[in-house]
C-alpha cells in the first residue's frame, strides 16, 4: 500500500525521501520538498561511495513555482548525505524506505 504524502506544513519545510531502488551499488530516492506555499520534486541518486547527485532539481534562478531556494537545496543535500552515510555504514547497505523530516526555517 503506497504511503500518502504528508500535508504541506503551516510553517517551515518538510522533506520526504522515498526509496525507489537500493542495493550495494547505491540507491535512488524520490524527493519531495513541501513549504507552506509550494511543492518541489526531484530525484536523488546515491552511489556506493556516498556521492549524491540530483536529477530534476529546480533551478535556483527565479522561475515561479519551479524555483527552489538555495537554502532549501542545501537542506535537502544535507539530509540526503546524512541518510546515505548511515545506510553505507552497514554491510550490505541498509537503505531506509522512507525519511520524513520537518525543519523550521
Residue, then its C-alpha position, 0 to 999 in steps of 0.5 A: x500500500x503506497x504511503x500518502x504524502x504528508x500535508x504541506x506544513x503551516x510553517x517551515x519545510x518538510x522533506x520526504x525521501x522515498x526509496x525507489x531502488x537500493x542495493x550495494x551499488x547505491x540507491x535512488x530516492x524520490x524527493x519531495x520538498x513541501x513549504x507552506x506555499x509550494x511543492x518541489x520534486x526531484x530525484x536523488x541518486x546515491x552511489x556506493x561511495x556516498x556521492x549524491x547527485x540530483x536529477x530534476x532539481x529546480x533551478x535556483x534562478x527565479x522561475x515561479x513555482x519551479x524555483x527552489x531556494x538555495x537554502x532549501x537545496x542545501x537542506x535537502x543535500x544535507x539530509x540526503x548525505x546524512x541518510x546515505x552515510x548511515x545506510x553505507x555504514x552497514x554491510x550490505x547497505x541498509x537503505x531506509x524506505x522512507x525519511x520524513x523530516x520537518x525543519x523550521x526555517 
